[in-house]
Amino acid sequence: RVFTKVFPSPDIPRREFENLRQVYAGIPDLVPKPLHFGVQGDSWVLWMGGVPGFRLHAQAVTSSPSRLRDVLGIIAAMHARLRVPGSNAAAERHDCLVTKPLQSLSQFGTALSVRRGCAVLAAEVTPEWLSQQPVIPQHGDLFPDNILVAGRQTRIIDWESFGFVDIPLYDLLTFLLSLLRRDGQLPGEWNPSLRTLIPSLINSYVRALGLHPSAVRLLLPLVLTNWFYLQWNDGRH
């Protein structure tokens, strides 16, 4: 009925508790209910309502296109309900989502093609273009292990990274990459049947969120750049 996470310091559980409160207000049927955050003895604890289910098994979705579409439909519905009004801090958002990630990737990637690609993306993703894209705070760590399934019920857990990125497609690509990379790190090693499904899955998401199809051409590399940037900042060099 109750689940408790115990930490040696307050920063992570405090952040997850506040994130859960925000998310629960918008999608209470998809997340655990936040109950309490505080100190207990020498530890900091986060209490939340228990939810039924088993962690989503990657094989269960990669072997069933209909099951995969169901899961991605839940992700799209979640994002539609978490969408927030556009921010007035357009320059700050552009700096966080475009300038800093692209600078980091350019410095890390020594290949000329990487640096040219970053320069082209930086020129095209202007503050004005970014301000036209919906602000949708992303879960930030949406791997199959963070999705619990019990019959027809689905719950999503581990919200400490929520809101670090607020551009659409981030969670979707994180989830799809986690499935693809089970077969290897390089695209040539990935499951060909799963790869052929991805364009239609992304198109379904784009339609569900009301995104302009032409925006995907820039959103895809921008999302992948932010994916790299967050991993790098987390010390996963």
C-alpha positions as CSV (number, residue, x, y, z in Angstrom):
1,R,0.0,0.0,0.0
2,V,2.9,2.3,0.6
3,F,6.3,2.5,-1.0
4,T,9.4,4.3,0.6
5,K,12.6,5.4,-1.0
6,V,15.5,6.1,1.4
7,F,18.4,8.5,0.6
8,P,21.5,9.8,2.5
9,S,20.8,13.4,1.4
10,P,17.7,15.5,0.6
11,D,18.2,16.8,-2.9
12,I,17.1,13.9,-5.0
13,P,14.0,12.9,-2.9
14,R,12.9,16.5,-2.5
15,R,13.1,17.0,-6.3
16,E,11.2,13.7,-7.0
17,F,8.5,14.6,-4.4
18,E,7.9,18.0,-5.9
19,N,7.9,16.5,-9.4
20,L,5.4,13.8,-8.3
21,R,3.1,16.4,-6.8
22,Q,3.1,18.3,-10.1
23,V,2.6,15.2,-12.2
24,Y,0.0,13.6,-10.0
25,A,-2.1,16.7,-10.4
26,G,-2.2,16.2,-14.1
27,I,-2.1,12.4,-14.5
28,P,-3.2,10.8,-11.2
29,D,-4.1,7.5,-13.0
30,L,-0.6,7.0,-14.3
31,V,1.7,7.7,-11.3
32,P,2.0,6.9,-7.6
33,K,0.4,9.3,-5.2
34,P,3.0,11.4,-3.3
35,L,2.5,11.1,0.4
36,H,5.4,12.6,2.4
37,F,9.0,13.8,2.2
38,G,11.0,14.3,5.3
39,V,13.9,13.1,7.6
40,Q,13.8,9.8,9.4
41,G,16.8,9.2,11.7
42,D,20.0,9.8,9.6
43,S,18.2,9.4,6.3
44,W,15.8,11.3,4.0
45,V,12.7,9.4,2.9
46,L,10.1,9.8,0.2
47,W,6.8,8.1,0.8
48,M,4.3,7.4,-2.0
49,G,1.3,5.2,-2.5
50,G,2.0,1.7,-3.7
51,V,0.9,0.7,-7.2
52,P,0.4,-2.8,-8.6
53,G,2.3,-4.2,-11.5
54,F,5.4,-5.8,-12.9
55,R,8.1,-3.9,-14.8
56,L,7.5,-3.8,-18.5
57,H,9.5,-6.5,-20.2
58,A,11.2,-5.2,-23.3
59,Q,10.7,-8.5,-25.1
60,A,7.0,-8.2,-24.5
61,V,6.8,-5.0,-26.6
62,T,9.4,-5.7,-29.2
63,S,7.7,-9.0,-30.1
64,S,4.2,-7.5,-30.4
65,P,3.7,-4.4,-32.6
66,S,0.2,-3.9,-31.2
67,R,1.6,-3.9,-27.6
68,L,4.3,-1.5,-28.6
69,R,1.7,0.9,-30.2
70,D,-0.4,0.7,-26.9
71,V,2.6,1.7,-24.8
72,L,3.5,4.6,-27.1
73,G,-0.1,5.7,-27.1
74,I,0.1,6.0,-23.4
75,I,3.2,8.1,-23.7
76,A,1.5,10.4,-26.2
77,A,-1.6,10.7,-24.0
78,M,0.6,11.4,-20.9
79,H,2.4,14.2,-22.8
80,A,-0.8,15.7,-24.1
81,R,-2.0,16.0,-20.5
82,L,1.3,17.4,-19.1
83,R,1.6,20.1,-21.8
84,V,1.9,23.6,-20.3
85,P,1.6,27.1,-21.7
86,G,4.6,28.5,-23.4
87,S,7.3,30.2,-21.3
88,N,8.1,33.8,-21.6
89,A,11.8,33.0,-21.0
90,A,12.4,32.1,-24.6
91,A,16.1,33.1,-24.6
92,E,16.8,31.1,-21.4
93,R,15.0,28.0,-22.8
94,H,17.0,28.3,-26.0
95,D,20.2,28.5,-24.1
96,C,19.4,25.4,-22.0
97,L,18.0,23.2,-24.8
98,V,20.0,24.4,-27.9
99,T,23.1,26.4,-27.2
100,K,24.7,24.5,-24.3
101,P,23.9,21.0,-25.6
102,L,25.2,21.8,-29.0
103,Q,28.4,23.4,-27.7
104,S,29.1,20.3,-25.5
105,L,28.5,17.9,-28.4
106,S,30.7,19.9,-30.7
107,Q,33.5,19.9,-28.1
108,F,33.1,16.1,-27.5
109,G,32.7,15.0,-31.2
110,T,36.0,15.5,-33.0
111,A,34.6,14.3,-36.3
112,L,34.1,17.2,-38.8
113,S,30.7,15.9,-39.7
114,V,29.5,16.1,-36.1
115,R,30.7,19.7,-35.8
116,R,29.1,20.7,-39.1
117,G,25.9,19.1,-38.1
118,C,25.9,21.0,-34.8
119,A,26.5,24.3,-36.6
120,V,23.7,23.6,-39.1
121,L,21.3,22.7,-36.3
122,A,22.3,25.8,-34.2
123,A,21.6,28.0,-37.2
124,E,18.1,26.5,-37.9
125,V,16.8,26.1,-34.3
126,T,16.4,29.8,-33.5
127,P,14.7,31.1,-30.4
128,E,11.7,32.0,-32.6
129,W,11.4,28.4,-34.0
130,L,11.8,26.9,-30.5
131,S,9.1,29.2,-29.1
132,Q,6.6,27.7,-31.6
133,Q,7.2,24.2,-30.3
134,P,5.0,23.0,-27.4
135,V,6.4,23.0,-23.9
136,I,5.9,19.4,-22.6
137,P,8.0,18.5,-19.6
138,Q,9.4,15.0,-20.2
139,H,9.8,12.2,-17.7
140,G,13.5,12.2,-18.6
141,D,14.3,8.6,-17.9
142,L,11.6,6.6,-19.6
143,F,13.1,3.1,-19.9
144,P,10.9,0.0,-19.8
145,D,12.0,-0.6,-16.2
146,N,10.2,2.5,-15.2
147,I,6.8,1.4,-16.6
148,L,4.7,-1.0,-14.4
149,V,1.9,-3.0,-16.0
150,A,-0.9,-4.8,-14.2
151,G,-3.6,-6.1,-16.5
152,R,-4.9,-3.0,-18.4
153,Q,-3.4,-0.6,-15.8
154,T,-0.1,1.2,-16.4
155,R,1.9,3.2,-14.0
156,I,5.1,5.2,-14.6
157,I,7.6,5.6,-11.8
158,D,10.9,7.3,-10.9
159,W,10.3,11.0,-11.7
160,E,13.5,12.6,-10.3
161,S,14.5,13.7,-13.9
162,F,11.1,15.2,-14.8
163,G,11.2,18.5,-16.5
164,F,15.0,18.7,-17.2
165,V,13.9,18.6,-20.9
166,D,10.6,20.0,-22.1
167,I,10.6,19.3,-25.9
168,P,8.4,16.6,-27.4
169,L,9.8,13.3,-28.6
170,Y,12.5,13.1,-25.8
171,D,10.7,10.3,-23.8
172,L,9.6,8.6,-27.0
173,L,13.1,8.3,-28.4
174,T,14.6,7.3,-25.0
175,F,12.1,4.5,-24.9
176,L,12.7,3.4,-28.5
177,L,16.5,3.6,-28.2
178,S,16.4,1.4,-25.0
179,L,14.6,-1.2,-27.0
180,L,16.8,-1.0,-30.1
181,R,20.1,-1.0,-28.1
182,R,19.2,-4.4,-26.5
183,D,20.6,-5.9,-29.7
184,G,23.7,-3.8,-29.9
185,Q,25.1,-0.3,-29.7
186,L,25.3,0.3,-33.5
187,P,22.3,0.8,-35.8
188,G,23.4,-2.0,-38.1
189,E,22.9,-4.5,-35.2
190,W,19.4,-3.3,-34.3
191,N,16.2,-5.4,-34.8
192,P,15.2,-4.8,-38.4
193,S,11.5,-5.4,-37.8
194,L,11.5,-2.9,-34.9
195,R,13.4,-0.4,-37.0
196,T,10.8,-0.5,-39.8
197,L,8.0,0.3,-37.3
198,I,9.6,3.4,-35.9
199,P,8.6,6.0,-38.6
200,S,4.9,5.1,-38.2
201,L,5.2,5.2,-34.4
202,I,6.8,8.6,-34.5
203,N,4.1,9.8,-37.0
204,S,1.3,8.6,-34.7
205,Y,2.9,10.5,-31.8
206,V,3.3,13.7,-33.9
207,R,-0.4,13.5,-34.9
208,A,-1.5,12.9,-31.3
209,L,0.4,15.9,-30.1
210,G,-0.6,18.1,-33.0
211,L,3.0,18.8,-34.0
212,H,3.8,20.0,-37.5
213,P,5.4,17.2,-39.4
214,S,8.1,19.5,-40.7
215,A,9.2,20.2,-37.1
216,V,10.4,16.6,-36.7
217,R,13.3,17.1,-39.0
218,L,14.8,19.5,-36.4
219,L,13.3,17.9,-33.3
220,L,14.9,14.5,-33.8
221,P,18.6,15.7,-33.8
222,L,17.8,18.3,-31.1
223,V,16.3,15.6,-28.8
224,L,19.3,13.3,-29.4
225,T,21.7,16.2,-28.6
226,N,19.9,16.8,-25.3
227,W,19.9,13.1,-24.6
228,F,23.7,13.2,-25.0
229,Y,24.0,16.4,-22.9
230,L,22.0,15.0,-19.9
231,Q,24.0,11.7,-19.9
232,W,27.2,13.7,-20.0
233,N,26.2,16.0,-17.2
234,D,25.2,13.0,-15.1
235,G,28.8,11.7,-15.4
236,R,28.1,8.9,-18.0
237,H,31.1,9.9,-20.1
